[in-house]
Amino acid sequence: MPNAPTSIDPMSFNQRHLLGIEPLRPHEITAILDLADSYVDLNRRAEKHAEALHGLTQINMFFENSTRTQASFELAGKRLGADVMNMAMQASSIKKGETLIDTAMTLNAMHPDLLVVRHPHSGAVDLLAQKVNCAVLNAGDGRHEHPTQALLDALTIRRAKGRLHRLNIAICGDVAHSRVARSNLILLGKMENRIRLIGPPTLVPSQFAEFGAEIYDDMREGLKDVDVVMMLRLQKERMDGGFIPSEREYYHRYGLDADKLALAKPDAIVMHPGPMNRGVEIDGTIADDINRSVIQEQVEMGVAVRMAAMDLLARNLRASRQADQHGAA
């Protein structure tokens, strides 16, 4: 059975949890991406198993519905040999009034090693991390962060462009409500890229300029000469006329079609975190264009990035437990 790649310097990633991109230093981002690259190769083999998480228990707790992210984390854990359990939190004790702290106490009694959490409230995952005795990965908390999505996007860009610095990157659409946009802004900024945010003022508030991004409400202007076009999901639950006039009007002004894409660089790549609203955020023919779209690659990179993140956190968890044992001896 192939073993996990071990070439990453353990000192290059010092985190106990992965709660967001904000705490990560550039070399730690690179460490995750380098290890993820080797897991892409493993995932393309007939024999896809490694032993990095052998003997460890991974619990996925999704307080918010998720298909792609939960499936990706589950597959990542199983390919690395973990015992993986999914807790359907929507139907659990939370409905019966259990607090997050009670949930943490219950979890501690089960002795998990890795806890993957998605929660509708910003900061909830951070609170859980303070109360549990294991490594915690944030699979998306409210409007705050979605670190593994930003990392898989970074890996996709690096593999397509051969680098992850000094690129012109446009993030288009519902930036205001997007934890994906926030994590990407932080990561791409740390790696010294030039970022443009494109959308109507209702969806791209001016305070995002604080991240060092340029803001455009004219998509044609914003897409000129960019290397990467990153579309965001328009959250249909917000389409009450307060944010945009109508889907049709939105697509006309901010949907990615061939005419608008022609203003970007000829080799610009097109990204979308999924699920897509075809004909609203993006023309279906562009989403399916294998020469421009890397949307399928993003899904593939997601599994590899989550394998790498859990592997590195597990190494640190084991080292810390060994140190505790020596200290107690």
Secondary structure, DSSP 8 states (H G I E B T S, - for coil): -------S-GGG---S-B--STT--HHHHHHHHHHHHHHHHHHTSS-----TTTT-EEEEEESS--SHHHHHHHHHHHHTT-EEEEEEGGGSGGGGT--HHHHHHHHHHH--SEEEEEESSTTHHHHHHHHSSSEEEEEEETTTB-HHHHHHHHHHHHHHHS-SSS-EEEEES--TT-HHHHHHHHHHHHTT-EEEEES-TTTS-GGGGGGT-EEES-HHHHTTT-SEEEE----GGGTTTTS-S-HHHHHHHHSB-HHHHTTS-TT-EEE--S---BTTTB-HHHHT-TTTB-HHHHHHHHHHHHHHHHHHHHHHHHHHHHHHHHHH-
